[in-house]
Amino acid sequence: MSFTVDLWHVIALAITIIGSFAGLVRLLLIQFGKHFDVALKEINADSAKWRELELKFYQHLADLPVSYVRREDYVRGQTVIEAKLDAIATELKAVQMERRQG
């Protein structure tokens, strides 16, 4: 039993295999491109959300000194107010003492 193959059979088989492989590679590249586009859109959407969150955070940092008073600042302000009230009370006592003596 002998097995003979003509040259054109070998060439046709090679072209078929190469064409099938090229078609498969093309199909894979198209699928990869579609998934890549979807992933890129998701990344851009996430990036926009992160930028929005960052802007809100920076706005919060800018507003923080306006709406937040540190404890030390509050105590200092209260001390000044109480000192002024004590001074007024001392003056009133002095005026009342002068009236009683006068």
C-alpha positions in Angstrom: 0.0 0.0 0.0 1.4 3.3 -1.0 0.3 6.8 -0.1 0.9 9.5 -2.6 0.2 13.2 -2.2 0.5 15.7 -5.0 2.1 19.1 -4.5 -1.1 21.0 -5.1 -2.8 19.0 -2.4 -0.1 20.0 0.1 -0.3 23.6 -1.1 -4.2 23.6 -0.8 -4.0 22.1 2.7 -1.4 24.7 3.8 -3.5 27.6 2.4 -6.6 26.2 4.2 -4.8 25.9 7.5 -3.2 29.3 7.2 -6.5 30.9 6.2 -8.3 29.2 9.1 -5.7 30.4 11.5 -5.8 34.0 10.1 -9.6 34.0 10.3 -9.4 32.8 13.9 -6.8 35.5 14.8 -9.0 38.1 13.1 -12.0 37.0 15.1 -10.1 37.1 18.3 -8.7 40.6 17.6 -12.3 41.9 16.8 -13.6 40.4 20.1 -10.6 41.8 22.0 -11.3 45.2 20.4 -14.9 45.2 21.5 -14.1 44.2 25.1 -11.3 46.7 25.2 -13.6 49.5 24.1 -16.1 48.5 26.8 -13.4 48.4 29.4 -12.0 51.7 28.3 -15.5 53.3 28.6 -15.8 51.9 32.1 -12.4 53.2 33.1 -13.4 56.7 31.7 -16.7 56.6 33.7 -14.8 55.6 36.9 -12.2 58.3 36.2 -15.0 60.9 35.9 -16.5 59.7 39.2 -13.2 59.9 40.9 -12.6 63.4 39.6 -16.1 64.4 40.8 -15.4 62.9 44.3 -12.0 64.7 44.4 -13.6 68.0 43.5 -16.2 67.6 46.2 -13.4 66.7 48.7 -11.4 69.8 47.8 -14.6 71.9 48.1 -15.1 70.5 51.5 -11.5 71.3 52.5 -12.1 74.9 51.3 -15.3 75.2 53.3 -13.9 73.6 56.4 -12.3 76.7 57.9 -15.5 78.7 57.5 -17.7 76.1 59.2 -15.4 74.6 61.8 -14.1 76.3 64.9 -11.3 74.6 66.8 -11.8 74.1 70.5 -8.9 76.3 71.4 -10.3 79.1 69.3 -13.7 78.8 71.0 -12.2 78.8 74.5 -10.1 81.9 73.6 -13.2 83.7 72.3 -15.2 82.7 75.4 -12.4 83.9 77.7 -12.3 87.3 76.0 -16.1 87.7 76.3 -16.0 86.6 80.0 -13.1 89.0 80.7 -15.1 91.9 79.2 -18.2 90.9 81.2 -16.1 90.8 84.4 -14.7 94.3 83.6 -18.2 95.6 83.1 -19.3 94.0 86.4 -16.4 95.6 88.2 -17.2 99.0 86.7 -20.9 98.7 87.8 -19.8 97.7 91.3 -17.5 100.7 91.4 -20.3 103.0 90.3 -22.7 101.6 92.8 -20.1 102.1 95.6 -19.7 105.7 94.6 -23.4 106.3 94.7 -23.7 104.8 98.2 -20.9 106.9 99.5 -22.0 110.0 97.7 
